């Protein structure tokens, strides 16, 4: 099936694949599969149920669902109605969920019965009241549903500038920000990325990434765009079983995030991965050692090292032929996108510079939901009158050929004795130590130096080195002002729901440890 670039709405992807490839497997999970025609039937059935509950164009529908076929059906049903999908991790705690309910005011919440207790707490805390539709305990969102006489045409008369999704992303402080992605944003992103990846109808994409994360969600949209099959894994918590299913289903595309590599390393040699033709990685820049690991484990596959933000889905990719020469780079702008850096003096650069990364293109978000102040900080005037471009908050370098190197988030750059320290540089040195699997660096306040780096490491099994050894390793490789003040070993570094190292949690743990204990009461 040839990919058309005249499809304006996401639901057009699924409708066309259902018409052209009715019997082709669209979705697989452990014990279940759906062809494209069956997926379309399930989508229209759930769309009818949502319509009967009052959902129409522009309404928000919150998806509090695990990775499964039912999640995919729910997302497509929302798109069918021209409504706005709001994917939320089922691990979200009650206080945060209550805030999101009040912020996006969904008409309907589709939730798993597994999180019913936490949802009840959130509902008790929230002001907004939504209708709830539950999945689990024998109730499937895939139907069958009774016919709905009020079902609109696919897309619900939506325009490509209408919102398709609101994806909440956590900042370093405060409440989450709801990234508003239009139909045009998500169509442009899926077409651009599928183009440079060379995805095709014959592909089978194994997705163990959360579908509530934009990287996982785009696996769903891209597979429908090209007519590929999507193999949905609940998670990567049991990597042995996931890799066994990758081989069983002969997956050809394997999207990963860097934090999955430590789980892959000890078991990958048990499997024949010759079926995999492409491995893709995003969420964070790949360390050069990680690139070597992936290429040794997936010897028949092209590796696409990529970088992006929810606010524009994908910024860059490193063409596979450049891997040997530029392992530290996150690459060049994706098709139909431009990038440049703005230095501290406000000057723009496309070569040989250091500064904040700016992205221009159709994938750039519409703004943050209910947050005009943060929107104004991130979306600023671009080169053409009336347009807005995305100031990413990423501090990066461009080499002489225009290849990008990520250094740090601007809110993570440390100011140590008047010098700038990018945590990534210190983390890279620590991760080169033979006993260290993973490292994370945060800044801690210091009365004389302003800030000092503090490191947390996760060790390989059987490691017997100490903090003194790690500090000596750093002294031989880093400038004095970059040396960590302390290096702490943890059994495992905390992770966010998207699989990234949770530096907010590390900072909170440090602050709590420094907080003075309350005075002990004296009994008389």
Buried (B, 14 or more C-beta within 10 A) or exposed (E): BEBEEEBBBBBBBBBBBBEEBBEBBBBBBEEEBBBBBBBBBBBBBBBBBBBBBEBBBBBBBBBBBBBBBBBBBBBBBBBBBBBBBBBBBBEBEBEBBBBBBBBBBBBBBBBBEBBEEBBEBBBEBBEEEBBBBBBBEEEBBBBEBEEBEEBBEBBBEBEBEBBBBBBBBBEEEEEBBBBBBBBBBBBBBBBBBBBBBEBBBEBBBBBBBBBBBBBBBBBBBBBBBBBBBBBBBBEBEEBEEBBBBBBEBEBBBBBBBBBBBBBBBEEBEEBEBEBBBBBBBBBBBBBBEBBEBBBEBBEEBBBBBBBBBBBBBBBBBBBBEBBEEBBBBBBBBBEEBEBBBBEEEEEEBEEEBBBBBBBBBBBBBBBBBBBEEBBEEBBEEBEEEEEBBBBBBBBBBBBEEBBBBBBBBEEBBBEBEEEBBBBBBBBBBBBBBEBBBBBBBBBBEEEEBBBBBBBBBBBBEEBEBEBEBBBEBBEEBBEEBBBBBEBBBBEEBBEBBBBBBBBBBBBEBBEEEEEEEEEEEEEE
